Amino acid sequence: MFPMLTGFISHGQQTIRATRYIGQGFIITLSHTNHLPITIHYPYEKSNTSERFRGRIHFEFDKCIACEVCVRVCPIDLPLVDWRFEKDIKRKQLLNYSIDFGVCIFCGNYVEFTRQRFLSALYSIVEKMP
């Protein structure tokens, strides 16, 4: 056949194929318009979490004794504990405690091993802080 004619036919086939794909995408979009949003019950009903959900970390600065157990049990050595030894009271004085939540894997090891329970996991997705 002529090269121009075969090019025209393949162009037509590509156009038909593209139109079919666009139509399929449009049909999928229309099929999802009947569904209600998932968050429609949010303010009134809390969502259920799985048993293995760890929650976010709640830290109480006043209870921390700077023992650094949380750093030792953390699989990625994430908590940064800054402290100094106070000679007059013969104890460590906590200066700063920080966790980078962008890197944290929320393993929950800290809950079991901290003696003073200054770290705890809040097992709800959204909760107003006191």
C-alpha positions as CSV (number, residue, x, y, z in Angstrom):
1,M,0.0,0.0,0.0
2,F,0.9,3.6,-0.1
3,P,2.9,4.9,2.9
4,M,0.6,7.9,3.3
5,L,-2.5,5.7,3.5
6,T,-1.0,3.3,6.1
7,G,0.1,6.3,8.2
8,F,-3.5,7.7,8.0
9,I,-4.9,4.4,9.1
10,S,-2.5,4.0,12.0
11,H,-3.3,7.6,13.1
12,G,-7.0,6.8,13.0
13,Q,-6.5,3.7,15.1
14,Q,-4.5,5.7,17.6
15,T,-7.2,8.3,17.8
16,I,-9.9,5.6,18.4
17,R,-7.7,4.0,21.1
18,A,-7.1,7.3,22.9
19,T,-10.8,8.1,22.7
20,R,-11.6,4.7,24.3
21,Y,-9.1,5.3,27.1
22,I,-10.5,8.7,27.8
23,G,-14.0,7.3,27.8
24,Q,-13.1,4.5,30.3
25,G,-11.5,7.1,32.6
26,F,-14.6,9.2,32.4
27,I,-16.9,6.2,33.2
28,I,-14.7,5.4,36.3
29,T,-15.0,9.0,37.4
30,L,-18.8,9.0,37.1
31,S,-19.1,5.7,38.9
32,H,-17.4,7.3,42.0
33,T,-19.8,10.3,42.1
34,N,-22.5,8.3,43.9
35,H,-20.3,7.5,47.0
36,L,-20.5,9.6,50.1
37,P,-17.3,10.9,51.6
38,I,-15.7,8.7,54.3
39,T,-15.3,11.6,56.8
40,I,-19.0,12.5,56.9
41,H,-19.4,11.0,60.4
42,Y,-16.1,12.4,61.8
43,P,-17.0,15.0,64.4
44,Y,-19.7,12.7,66.0
45,E,-18.2,9.3,65.6
46,K,-14.5,8.4,66.2
47,S,-13.0,6.0,63.6
48,N,-12.0,2.6,64.8
49,T,-8.3,1.9,65.0
50,S,-6.6,-1.5,64.8
51,E,-5.1,-3.3,67.8
52,R,-1.6,-2.6,66.5
53,F,-2.1,1.1,66.1
54,R,0.6,2.9,68.2
55,G,-0.6,6.4,68.2
56,R,1.4,9.5,68.7
57,I,4.0,10.1,71.4
58,H,3.1,12.2,74.4
59,F,6.1,13.5,76.3
60,E,5.9,15.0,79.8
61,F,9.0,17.2,80.4
62,D,8.5,17.4,84.2
63,K,8.6,13.7,84.7
64,C,11.7,13.0,82.6
65,I,14.9,12.1,84.7
66,A,17.2,12.1,81.6
67,C,18.1,8.4,82.0
68,E,18.3,8.0,78.2
69,V,16.6,4.6,78.3
70,C,14.3,5.8,75.4
71,V,17.4,6.5,73.3
72,R,18.8,3.0,74.0
73,V,15.5,1.1,73.2
74,C,14.8,3.2,70.0
75,P,15.8,1.1,67.0
76,I,17.0,4.2,65.1
77,D,18.4,6.2,68.1
78,L,16.1,9.0,67.4
79,P,15.3,10.9,70.6
80,L,17.8,13.7,71.4
81,V,18.3,14.2,75.1
82,D,20.3,17.2,76.3
83,W,21.1,17.4,80.0
84,R,23.6,18.6,82.5
85,F,24.6,17.3,85.9
86,E,23.6,19.6,88.7
87,K,26.1,19.2,91.6
88,D,24.0,20.8,94.3
89,I,21.1,18.4,93.9
90,K,23.3,15.5,92.5
91,R,20.9,14.8,89.7
92,K,20.7,15.3,85.9
93,Q,18.8,18.3,84.8
94,L,17.0,17.9,81.5
95,L,17.6,20.8,79.1
96,N,16.0,19.7,75.9
97,Y,14.2,16.6,74.6
98,S,13.2,16.3,70.9
99,I,12.0,13.6,68.5
100,D,12.0,14.1,64.7
101,F,8.5,12.7,63.8
102,G,9.4,12.7,60.1
103,V,11.9,9.9,60.8
104,C,10.1,8.2,63.7
105,I,8.7,4.7,63.0
106,F,6.3,4.7,66.0
107,C,7.6,1.4,67.3
108,G,6.3,1.9,70.8
109,N,9.3,0.4,72.6
110,Y,9.6,3.5,74.8
111,V,6.2,2.8,76.5
112,E,7.5,-0.5,78.0
113,F,10.9,0.6,79.2
114,T,10.7,4.1,80.6
115,R,10.6,4.0,84.4
116,Q,8.9,7.3,85.1
117,R,6.3,6.9,82.4
118,F,7.1,10.3,81.0
119,L,6.6,8.9,77.5
120,S,3.3,7.4,76.5
121,A,1.4,6.6,73.4
122,L,-1.9,8.2,72.8
123,Y,-4.0,5.5,71.2
124,S,-6.4,7.8,69.4
125,I,-6.1,9.4,66.0
126,V,-7.4,12.8,67.0
127,E,-7.4,13.9,70.6
128,K,-7.4,17.3,72.2
129,M,-4.3,17.9,74.2
130,P,-4.8,19.0,77.9
